[in-house]
Amino acid sequence: MRAVGKYWGYDQLRPLQMEAIEAGLEGDDSMVVLATGGGKSLCYAVPPLVANRTDVVVSPLISLMKDQVDALNACGYPAAALHTGLSEAERQKIETDMPAGKYRLVFVAPERLLTARFLALAKRTNVHAFAIDEAHCISHWGHDFRPEYRQLAALKQHFPGAALHAYTATATDRVRQDIIAQLGLQNPRIFIGQFDRPNLVYRVVSRLDRDGQVLDVIRHHEREAVIVYCISRIDTERMATMLRAKGVKAAHYHAGLDPLTRAKTQEEFAAEKLDVVVATVAFGMGIDRSNVRCIVHAAMPKSIEQYQQETGRAGRDGLEAECVLFFAPGDVGRWESLLEKTADEMGQLPEVTAAQTELLHDMQRFCNSQECRHRALSRYFGQGYEKEDCGACDVCLTPADLLENGTEVAQRVLSCVEGLGSPFGVDYLVDVLTGTGSQRNQQHRNLPEFGTLRSLSKDAVRDVVYQLIEQGLLERTKGDRPVLKLRPSGRGVLSGRTEVTLFAPKSLTPKQSNREEAGWRNVDRGLFERLREVRRDIAVSQGVPAFVVLGDGTLRELARLRPTSLASFRRVPGIGDRKLAELGERFIAAIVAYCNEHGVAMDAPMDVRPRSRSSNVGREKRLAYSLFDQGRSLEEVAEKTGRARGSGSADGGRTAAAGL
């Protein structure tokens, strides 16, 4: 595992990384499902490095390609990306260097991949492995179906001997099978990691005061990276305007903006000049920043897969992060209208629309559930969850309290809807029940229900109304002006035949999770902020995102251990040879200066950590990696390890000699 230590500065692999790397070296097709932050990129970056070949990665967004290439180059790894943002000279250089074997990875968009020009270039380069990132985009059962991904099935026709590796963070069994079928994977090795992200704290909260609630969360994460997701473009613009008026460094982002504006927002967010980006799903895969500390959904996303993908943007460095979803039943109607509109405009197949609607209702059930969020997500993706109490979600940290006299409160609400006669909206109903509001509702002062719930806040009554909608006792119509209607099941409550269970609205200030508390243990926060400033200056001078220089996890370790020598600096996880040489002295100088200024002890003892990458790495595998790192030929590796060459070993390094 010298290659991983040399370039990335790690001496342990995460679960399933070794197995995925083995498939890449042995030339087998594979389907790799690892949660965001699970280390997918390492799985397809190591094989071409070890086998001394050039592989191609299919990636959907230019910004994502650029971030990945910047991060690889910062480690000394030879990588490039071909996209429309390049100058003619830059494109020609890459197309000249690629067949000459100067890159181990080349990133390309699906639209470019199957052009005659790139196909010819890939054949001249003797490419024998393609990694399909965000592979769920190929399936209409996935949350982000993209028609251009369907064309990737032609890869097997153009490169019949090539290995295809499909990578995604979110895929149910149905989506996985569709990916395998659409890409034509042949006897693929399937690796499915744990979908659970234990470092994330999930909270689902009733949306009562959207702007105020979102602002409270952002202030809890002051000076930290936050992404706020909204349903529509206009929502993002209004939210960003509100946040800026409150003194938050925020910008909006959606597909309707011109490319230069979108690029500027992403670059400023990556450079830590912006704290908050308010975005539509268009920002979902376009950010590779590893230290996002909070994801806010100002409204319900349209599927659990989308929720998993977007919350997965948080805590990719493995450190704690918070994910807050503000939910109201009206979100479902908005999404249903959008899905119908999209289907009409695009002439979408009925089965695609039906699949998307099914995913939407799965998400609705997740929001309404009182099941542990970590368990519910694991179950949705077909995995078990052993813990009784995750200690990291709203359900487990602050169990919902039952609303006293729930059936009586429900009867008053339902009776008021019936007594109003004409259909009215939620806000009007709440005003009548609490005895507040404008002159308009004074015409209903004689209703028996007028003001009968004045002991509850308007927000609490509004939350009760939404619970009754979710329980199917009230109907909220679709359209721009939705109104309430009593459903037949609601009459059963009014007659006393049916009892109702209601929950009090949850507070957004539950106790801190153990993970949040442990993340900063023994870390000098002042030194951490000083090192962030050093990192930001280096990033600006190099023209790369700050997280490309060093991740937050590495900065926290530096602020905990406070190394004063290059040798101790090198032992910190995330410090490879290139970063040791380029960054070591500057960061050490900052550490020494800070510690002297504040009287802080230096060179704290480092915990003993295992040096092997994985417990299942055998002697032959370690020897094979070492020989490849030394530039030995496939024949020499096969002879030294006693392993036979794979059938494709003569072309592109597809070999079983490493046994990796």
N, C-alpha and C positions, 0 to 999 in steps of 0.2 A: 504494500500500500504506500510505497514511497511517493508515487505520483500524487496521491491525494494529499499527503502531508506536505509535499514540496509546493504544490500550486495553491491549495486551499487552507493548509495549516490545521488540518484535523487528523486525529489518529483513531477515530471510530466512525463507522458507518451507521446510518439509521436503518431501522428495520426494512428489509427487502431491497435495499440498494445493492447489496452484493449480488443477489440473485438476478436483478435486472441488468447489472453490469456483465454478469456471466452470459446472459442471453445475447447481449450486444457483441461480446467477443466471439461467441460460438456461432453467430450467424443465424440464430433462430428468430422467427417472428415473435413478437411479444405484445401483451396488453398489460400496461402498468397503470394502476389506479392508486395514487398516493395523495393524501390530503395536501392542500396548499401549505407550503412550508415543510413538506415531507422529503424534499430533496430530489425531485424528478430530474432537474437539470444535470445534476452530478451523474445520474444513471446513463444519460446519453453523451456526456462530455468525456467520461473516463475511457470508454472503449477505443475511440479513434486515437486518443492520446497514447494509450498503451500499445495499440497495434500499428501505430504510425501510418494512419490513413486519413482520408477526408470523408466525413459524413455530412449529410444535409439535414437540417431541422426545418420543418414547416411550422411557421408561426403566424398568427392572424393579424398582428398589429405592428406597424413600424416602430412605435414607441417602445413596445415590449422587446422587439429585436435589439434595438439600440441599447436599452438598459442591460440586456443579457450580454451583448458583445462588450460593452464597457466594463462590466463586472469581470468577465473572463480575461480581457486584456490587462486589467489591473492586477490580475494574479500572474501575468506572464504567459497566459494561455493564448495560442494563435487562433483567432476567430474573426469572422467578418460577416456582414449582412448585405444582401443585394435588395434594394428597394428604390422607390421613386424619389426618395429624398436625397439621393446621391447626385453629385455632379457627374458629367460625362467622363472626366478624367478619373474620378474615384471608381466609377463602375468599370472602366476599362482595366484599371490596375487589378481589381479583384478578379476579373475574368481572365487576366493573364496569370496571376499568382495562383489561382485555384487549381488548374491542371498541373502546375509546377509543384504541387504538394506543400504549399506554404501555410495552409490552414488545416486545422483538425476539424473545425466545425464551420459550416456556412449556413446562415439563416436566410430563409426566403418565404414569401407569402404564397398561399395556395394558387392565387391567380397567375403568378409568374412561373411557378414550378413547372407547369405543363405547357409553357410556350416552347415553340420549336428551338428558339435560341438557347433557353436554359437546358432543355433536354440534351441538346448537342454538347453543351458545356459540361453537364454532369457525366455524359458518356466519355468525353475526353479526360475527365478527372478520374474515371474508373470508380465512381461512387457505388458502393455496395450496401449501404445502410441509410435508411431514411427514418427520422424520428418525427412523428406527427404530434405536435403539441396541441393542447386543447382539443383533443380528438372527439369529445362529445359533440362538437359542432357538426359532425357528419350525420348525426341521428336526429330525425324529427321527433323522437321521444325525449331528446335532450332539451335543456332549458334555453339553449342559444344556437338553435339550428341555423346553419349557413349553407345555402345551396352550392356555393363554390367548393365547399369541402367534399361534396359528392363526387367531384371530378377526380379526386385522389385515387379512386378505385383503378384508374388507368395506370397507376405506377407499376403494378405487377406486369402489365403488358409491355411497357417500355423497358423495365428492368426485371426480367423474369427470375433472375438469380439473386435479387436484392432482398435483404431483410427489412421488414417494416416493423416499427415499434410505435404503438399507439399509447400516448400519455394523456391522462386527464386527472383532475382532482375530484370530480363529481360524476358518478355514473352508477345508476341502479343496474341490477342484473339485466333487465330488458335493454337498457342503453348499451351495456357492454356487448351483449350478443349482436346488437345492430351494428356497432362499430366493427366488430370482427367480420361480419357478413359484408358490410359495405366496402371495407378495405381489401377483402379477399385474403385475410391472414391465413396462412397455412400451418396447421397444428401449432398455434401460438402457445407460448408459455405465458400463463396468466398469473399476475402478481397483484393482489388486492391488499392494500395496507389498511390500517385502522382509520376509519373515517372520523373518529372522535378527535377533537382538538382540545386536550386537557388544559392548555394554557389560555383558552378563551372563556370569558365569563359571559353567558348569554342572559339577556333580560328582555322579556316581552311585556310591554306596559300599555295600558289603555291610553289612547291619544285623546287628551282633553284640552290642552292648550299647546298646540304644536310648537309654535315659536318659542314659548317660554320653556317648554320641556327640552327641546333641542339645545337651547342656549345653556341650560343648567348642565347638561352632559358635557358640552364643549368646555365650559369653565372648569369642570372637574379635571379636564385634560389640558390645562393651560400649557402652552409652549410645546405641546405634543402634536403629532400628526393625526388628523381625523378626516375621515371621508363620510359625508352625509349623502345618502341616496334618496332621490325623490322619483315619483312616477313620471312626471311630465317636465318638459323643458322650461315652461313658465314657472313651475314650482321651484326649480333650481335657481332661477334668476331672482325670484322674490325672496327666497331663503337667504341667498348670499347677500342681497342688499340689506336685509334685516340684520344679519350678523355683522356686516361692516359698520352699520349704524351703531352697533353695540361695542365697537372697538375690536372686533375679531378680524384677524388677517385672513380673509376668505375670498374665494373666487368661484364662479359657476362654470360648469363644463357639460356640454351636450353635443350631439352630432350636428346640430344646426349651426354651430359656430364655424367660422372659417378655419382652415387648417393651421394658419399661423397663430391665431388666438388659442386654439386648443393646445398646440405645441408649447406656447409660452406658459400656459397654466401648468402643464405637466412638468416643464422644466423648473419653474419656480417652486412647485411643490416638492420635487425631488431634491432641489438645492436648499430646502428648508427656509425659503423666503416666504412661503405660504404655510400657514398652520392647517387650514381647512379648505377642502374642495367639496363643493356641493354639486352633485352629478346625477345624471341618469345612468342607466346600465351601460351606456357608451364608455364609461370610465372603468368598467369591470375588469377587463383583462389588460388595460393599457397602463397599469402601474406595477412596477416591480419593486417598489420601495419596501424594504424589509421591516422598517420600524414604525409602521402604522399602529398606533396604540388604541384607536377606537374606531369602530364602524357604527354609524347611526342610520337606521332606516326610518325616515320621516313618515313612511307609509309602508304597507305590506308589500314585499316583492311578489312576483307572479308565480313562483314555484319554490319548493324546498331546495332544488338544485341551484337555483339562482341565489337563494339565501346563503347556502353553503359556500358558493363560489365567492360571493361578495364579502361575507364575514371572513372568509379565508384570506382576504387582503390584510387582515389584522394579525399581528404577532407572528409574521413569517420568520422572524429571527428566533422563535421559540420562547420569547419572553411573554409575560402576561399581557393581555389586552382585553378590552371590553366591547361587547356587541349589543347595542340597544335597539329594539324594534318597537316603534310606536304604532299601535294597531287600532283601527276603527272599522266596523263592518262595511262602511261605505267604500272602503278600498276595493272590496270584491267586485262591487258593481262597476267601479271605474275600470278595473282590469277587464271585466267581461265586455264592456263597451269598446275598449281599445282592441281586444282580440277580434271582435266582430268587424270592426272598421278595417283592421289590417287584412282580415280574410277577404273582405269585399274588394279592397283596393288591389290586392296582389293576386286575386283569383286562387286563393289557397285551397288545397285539397281538404274536403270535410274531415278526413281522418286526422290531419295535422291540427286543425282547430279543435277537434274533440280531445286530442291528446293534451293540448295546451290548457284546455278548460279543466281536464282531470287533474293536471298538475296544480292549477290554481286552487282547486278545492282541497287538495292535500295540504297546501300551505295554510289555508284558512283553518283547517282542523288543528294544525300545529299551533297556531296562535291561540286558539281557544282552549287547548289542552292544559290540564294541571299536572301533566307528567313531566318528570325531570327532562330538561331540554337536551342534555347530552344523551340520555337514554333514547329519547324520541328520535333524534337525528341518526343515532347508530342503528336503531331498529328500521328506520325508513330505508337505509342503504343496506339492509340485510345482515346486520351484525348485532351481536349481543352486547350488553353493558352490565358488568358485574356489580358495580358499586350501588349501594342502596341510596346514598346521598352523595351527589357529585361535589357539593360545596362550591359550585361555580355556576349557578343559574338562579333566576328569580324564584323558581318553584322550590328549590332546596334551601336557598339562603333566607328567603322570606315567604314561607307558605301563605297562601291567600287566606284571609279571614272571612268567615261566613258573615253575610249581612244579616243583622238581627231582623226577625219577622219577615223573611224573604217573600213568602207567599202573600202576605198582606200588602207589602210594598208593590209586588207585581200586580196584584188586583187593582190597586189604585191607579197604576199607570195604564193598564189595559182598559179599565172602566173610563178613564179620561179620554182615551182614543175613541172609544165608542160614543161617549157623550158629546164630543166635539162635532160629530155629525159629518161635516165636510173634512176632507183630508188636509192635514197640516204636516209640516216638517218637524224634525226632532227639536230644534231650538224653540219653536213656538210651544210645543208640548211641555218642554222643560220649564218655560216661563210660567205657564198656567199652573203646573204642579207645585212650583215654588212660590207662586203668587207675586212674581216680579215681571219686569219687561215693560213694553211700551203701552200706549193707550189702546193699541189694536186688540190686545187680549182682555181688555176690561169688559168686553162684551160677554166674556165667559166667567165673570165673577160669581154668577149664580150657580155655576156647576158645583155639585157636591165635592168634586175633587180639587177645586181651586185652592191652592196653597196648602194642600194636605201633606206635602213633602217638604215644607219650608224648613224643617229641622235638618234636612240634608243640604249639602252644597249643590249648586247647579251642576258642577262637574260630576258629583256622585250620582245625581239623578240621570244625567246624560249617559253615564256609564251603565246604569241599570237598564235604560232603554235599549242600548246596544246589546246587552246580554240577552234581553228578551227577543231581539231580532235574531241573534245567533241560535237561540233555543227554538226558533220556529214559531214563536207565539205572536210575533208582529211581523209584518212584511214592510220592507222599505223599497219603494219602486225605483226603477232605473231612471236615467235621464239627468238633465241639468238641474231640475228642481224636484228631487225625490220627496215623496210624502209617505206617511205611515198608514197602514191598514191593519185591522184586526184579523187574524187568521182563525180558522175553525178550532185549532188546538188551543188558542187563547181563550175561547169561550169556555173550554173545560176548566180553566183556572178560575174564571169569573164565577162559575157555578159551584166551585169548591170541590170538584171531582179530582183535580190535579194540584199537587203541591209543587212549589218552585224553589230551587236553591239558587241564591244569588251571592256573589262575592263582593266584598268591599274593594274599591280601587286600590291598587298597590302603590306604595311609595317608591320613588326612584332612588332612595338612599338606603339600600339594604347594607347589611354588614359586609365588610371587605372579605374577599375570599382568601384562603390560606396562600394560594398561589401569588396573589397580589402582594401580600405581606412579605413572602419569602424572596420575591424577585429583587428586592433592594437590600437584603440582609448583608451587612458589613461593607456596603458600597458607600463611598464618600460622595454624596450628591454634588457637592460643590466642585470636586475634582471632575466628576462626570460632565458637568456643564462646561468646565474649562476645556476638557478634551473634545467636547462637541464643537467648541469654537475653533480649535485647531483643525479638526476634521473639515469644518465648513470652509476654512481658508484654503486648505489643500484642494478641496473639491472645486472651488472657484478657479484656482490657478491651473488645474488640470482639465477643466471643462467637463466634469463628470458629476453625476448625482452624489450627494454626501454619503449615502449608504454604500456606494461602491468603494469608497476609501476604506472604511471599517464599519462593521455593523454595531448596533447598540449593545448586543450581547458582549462583543469584544471590548467595547468601551467600558461597560460595567465591570468586566473582569479586570481591566487595567486600573479602574478606580477602586477596586477591592484589593488587588494584589500590590499595586503601586511599584512595579519593577523599575530598577535603576540600572540594569545592565542589558546588553543585547541578548545575552544568553537567557535571562529570565523573561525578557520581552518575547522571545521566540516561542517560549513554552505556552503562551496564552493562546487558547483556541481561536482560530481565525487568522493567525499570523503565519503566512507562508514565506518562502524564501524571498520572493520579490518584495513583499510588503515589509519584511524585516530590513532589507537593504535600503528601500526608499523612504520608509516612515519611522524606523526605529529611533534614530537619534533625536528627531524632532519631538516625538511623543515623550520620550524619556526626559528630555529637557523640560517639557511642560510639567511632567509629573514631579520632578525634583524641585522646580521653582514653586509649584503650588504647595508641596509638603513643607518646604522651608518657610514659606509665608505664613502658613497656618499651624505650624508645629505638629504636623501629622507624621506618624511613623511610616517609613518606607519598607519595601520588600517584605510584605506580609507572607507568611508561609503558604505555599500552594498545596492544594489537596492532591493526594496521590491519585492519578487517573490512569486507567489501563491504556497501554500503548497500541495494542492490536486493534485493527479496524472492526473486527467482528469475531465472535467466539467460534464461528464455524469455518474460519479460514485455515485450511490445512497447510502442512509444510510445503507440499508441491505448489499450492496456489501462491503462497508467499514467495517461493523461489521463482515462479513464473513471472510474477509482477516485477521482481527485482531484475530478472534477465531482460524483460521488455524495456524497463527503465534504462538499462545499460545499452540499449540499441541492438541487442542480439537478434538474429534472424529467427523466423518461425521454426526452421529445421533444428537450430540449436536449442531452442526452448523445448521443443518436443523431445529431443534426445536427452536433455538434462533432467526433464521432469518425468520421463518414461511415459508420456502421453502421445497418442496418435494424433496426427494432424486431421482436422475436419475436412470434409469433402470439398469445401470451398476455400481452403486455406491459401491456395495459390493466388487467389484474386481478391485483394482488398483486406487480407488479414483475417478472414473468417476461419477461425481455428478453434479446436478443442484443446490445443496443447496447453493453454494456461489452466484449463479446468476452472475458469473464473466465472 
